[in-house]
């Protein structure tokens, strides 16, 4: 088991995180403009001008009407893992027979569990959350998450209102998000439950304890994600390991070449400053100069997010990367130093290679 030490719900580029946290603070978490998503309807090409049907979506509000089997005391029996029906590497969320933005939870293989209907709803809600991220439908995502959780996404302990989240979220890195499994259901009170969710964001696997509360969303009962606590995640058998030591002006890797698609980065930061390990895949001909020259909070074209972890001064951490293809991967630190200059500019960059 390993434990992720970063403070983000999912990996984001260092500059994105820093700029967006700064933007959140600058906005003082008050006011803001509601940013609507662009319409999905388009005019017909046959000259009729009629709107084409909306494309199918899995970013939905899941109706919560299942009743808990009963109050849980002591250590409740863990629910059987709900395995994701998608193949590894597939980003297609589970389908739901739905109309508009309402979803009927799909059937679960844990029907024998007295809480199976409730687990179905939590699984469907979790799938909907990731579908909203994948589809970049941040309005519905905001409806299914609390202000506190949305602030947590950007590494802040301050609540982030939905309208401001929609604005800031447009700069989140594009990444594939999918569930691996959901386990360990626990009823905390009549309207609050928790589950352990293992998921992959980009190429980074994490496990978090997700707490949901039943709230009214658009006049409907729905499970709203309140918080996430990162907990240890299982390491695949045969995963390769790389020790990454942060230095004042660089990284030391041992080894710098491994075999296999699953890689654990053991991160140690003995320095006096907070640092990050931002793992990227650069297209041929693209260099890290593009990161320094970019004026956008998003990653430049030709650079793909793989994973990210923040390690505080004097701290340690781990990052589990899974499904890596053969090739070269780049680690950079885009956090600013005391002069406001990204550590990348002072030499915080290195590479490692993966082979079959």
Buried (B, 14 or more C-beta within 10 A) or exposed (E): EBBBBBBBBBBBBBBBBBBBBEBBEEBEBEEBEEBEEEEEEEEEEEEEEEEEEEEEBBBBBBBBBBEBBEEBEEEBEEBBBBBBBBEEEEEEBBEBEBEEBBBBBBEBEBEEBEBBBBBBBBBBBBBBBBBBBBBEBBBBBBBBBBBBBBBBBBBBEBBBBBBBBBBBBEBBBEBBBBBBBBBBBBBEEEBBBBBBBBBBBBBBBBBBBBBBBBBEBEEBBBBBBBBBEBBEBEBBEEBBBBEBBBBBEBBEBEEEEBEBBBBBBBBBBEBEBBBBBBBBBBEEEBEBEBBBEBEEBBBBEEBBBBBBBBBBEEBEBBBBBBBBEEEEBBBBBBBBBEEEEBBBBBEBBBBBEBEE
